[in-house]
Amino acid sequence: MPSLTAQQLLQILPSADAKVGVFVPGLNAAMGKYAIVTRLRMAAFIAQIGHESGQLRYVRELGGDAYLAKYDTGRLAQRLGNTPEADGDGQKYRGRGLIQVTGHDNYEACSEALFGDSRLLATPELLEQPVYASMSAGWFWQSRGLNTLADLGDFEKITRRINGGLNGWEDRQKLYRRALEVLQ
């Protein structure tokens, strides 16, 4: 199984700087566990997590209470499995990880997959640790069938499954092209 080196990761995500060494072991473990082991799969995965995390700088969704209120009440909150009351679960289950796991139901599913229990519901900040930020991204990738899309080279559909749209499309494409080049 090929593994990613710190040097390769830094070539793909040059703004990651010192974070590279902290994330390489977790990323390699996640990619191995979730069969993200071919050039096409690795390139698409690294490009997507690179964009989603601001090149490994953010493992917790940015935004204050007003921004995060959308996860606390209303249709989006309900879709994510959060309670309908304004009780702070939107803040508690904000996006975390390299591909941001968001909402009660996603935290619960991710927790069952990673730990075999529901510990993330009590300690969602675990997904801010490099190894779990990486593993949760691998879980998300695999649970959404993204290896198949990577094998087909359908980077646009991967982006839509992760983001719901094409937010940051140019940056994602740039990172993908760079990753394909570096992972020759």
C-alpha positions in Angstrom: 0.0 0.0 0.0 1.5 3.4 -0.9 1.8 5.9 1.8 1.9 9.6 1.7 5.1 11.3 2.9 5.4 14.6 4.7 7.3 16.0 1.7 4.5 15.0 -0.7 1.8 16.5 1.5 3.7 19.8 1.8 4.1 19.9 -2.0 0.3 19.5 -2.4 -0.7 21.7 0.6 2.2 24.3 0.9 0.3 26.4 3.4 0.0 23.5 5.8 3.6 24.1 7.1 4.2 22.6 10.5 0.8 20.8 10.5 2.1 18.4 7.9 4.1 16.2 10.2 1.3 16.1 12.8 -1.3 14.9 10.2 0.7 12.4 8.0 0.4 9.4 10.4 -3.3 9.9 10.8 -3.9 10.5 7.1 -2.0 7.3 6.2 -3.9 5.3 8.8 -7.2 6.7 7.5 -6.3 6.1 3.8 -5.2 2.6 4.6 -8.4 1.7 6.6 -10.8 3.2 4.0 -9.0 1.9 0.9 -7.9 5.3 -0.3 -4.8 3.8 -1.7 -4.6 4.5 -5.5 -3.2 7.6 -7.0 -6.7 8.8 -8.1 -8.3 8.2 -4.7 -5.4 9.7 -2.8 -5.2 12.8 -5.0 -9.0 13.5 -4.8 -9.0 12.8 -1.0 -6.0 15.1 -0.2 -7.4 17.8 -2.5 -10.8 17.8 -0.8 -9.5 17.7 2.8 -7.0 20.3 1.8 -9.7 22.7 0.7 -12.2 21.8 3.5 -9.5 22.4 6.2 -7.8 25.4 4.8 -4.7 23.3 4.1 -4.9 21.5 7.6 -5.3 24.8 9.5 -8.9 24.2 10.6 -10.4 21.1 12.1 -13.4 23.0 13.6 -15.9 25.0 11.7 -15.4 28.7 12.0 -18.3 31.0 13.0 -19.9 32.5 16.1 -23.2 31.8 17.7 -25.2 33.7 15.1 -23.7 31.7 12.2 -24.0 28.4 14.0 -27.7 29.0 14.9 -28.6 27.5 11.6 -27.6 24.1 13.0 -29.6 24.7 16.2 -33.2 25.2 15.0 -35.0 25.0 11.7 -35.0 22.7 8.7 -31.2 22.2 8.5 -30.9 21.4 12.2 -33.7 18.9 11.9 -32.1 17.3 8.8 -28.8 16.9 10.8 -30.7 15.2 13.7 -30.3 18.2 16.1 -33.1 19.0 18.5 -35.7 21.5 17.4 -35.1 23.7 20.5 -32.5 26.5 20.7 -30.4 24.5 23.2 -26.9 24.8 21.8 -26.6 21.5 20.0 -25.9 23.5 16.8 -22.7 24.8 18.5 -21.9 21.4 20.1 -22.2 19.5 16.8 -20.7 22.1 14.5 -18.5 20.9 11.7 -15.3 19.1 12.9 -12.6 17.0 11.3 -10.8 17.4 7.9 -14.1 16.9 6.1 -16.4 18.5 8.6 -18.7 16.1 10.3 -21.8 18.2 11.2 -24.9 17.5 13.3 -26.0 15.0 15.9 -26.8 12.2 13.5 -23.5 12.4 11.6 -21.5 12.5 14.9 -23.4 9.4 16.1 -22.8 7.5 12.8 -19.1 8.6 12.8 -18.7 7.6 16.4 -20.2 4.1 15.9 -17.8 3.6 12.9 -14.7 4.9 14.6 -15.2 3.7 18.2 -18.1 1.2 18.2 -20.0 3.5 20.6 -21.5 7.0 20.9 -18.6 8.8 22.6 -18.5 11.6 20.1 -22.0 12.8 21.2 -20.4 13.5 24.6 -17.0 14.6 23.4 -17.4 16.0 19.9 -14.1 17.9 20.2 -12.2 14.5 19.8 -12.6 15.2 16.0 -10.3 18.2 16.4 -7.4 15.8 17.2 -5.3 15.1 14.1 -5.8 11.3 14.1 -9.6 11.5 14.6 -9.9 14.5 12.2 -8.2 12.2 9.6 -10.1 9.1 10.5 -13.5 10.9 10.4 -12.6 12.2 7.0 -11.8 8.7 5.8 -15.1 7.4 7.3 -17.0 10.2 5.6 -15.3 9.5 2.3 -16.0 5.8 2.4 -19.6 6.2 3.7 -20.5 8.4 0.8 -19.0 6.1 -1.9 -16.3 8.5 -2.9 -13.7 5.9 -3.8 -15.9 4.9 -6.7 -16.2 8.5 -7.9 -12.4 9.0 -7.5 -11.8 5.9 -9.7 -14.0 7.4 -12.3 -12.2 10.8 -12.1 -15.5 12.5 -11.2 -14.1 15.2 -9.0 -17.1 17.4 -9.5 -19.5 14.8 -8.1 -17.1 14.2 -5.1 -17.2 18.0 -4.4 -20.9 18.0 -4.5 -21.2 15.1 -2.1 -18.8 16.7 0.3 -19.9 20.3 0.0 -23.5 20.1 -1.3 -22.4 22.4 -4.1 -19.3 23.7 -5.8 -18.0 26.0 -3.1 -14.3 26.6 -3.5 -14.3 24.8 -6.9 -11.3 26.5 -8.3 -9.1 25.9 -5.2 -10.3 22.2 -5.1 -9.3 21.7 -8.7 -5.9 23.4 -8.2 -5.2 21.1 -5.3 -6.4 18.1 -7.2 -4.1 18.9 -10.2 -1.2 19.4 -7.9 -1.9 16.2 -6.0 -2.1 14.2 -9.3 1.3 15.6 -10.3 3.0 15.0 -6.9 1.6 11.4 -6.6 3.0 10.3 -10.0 
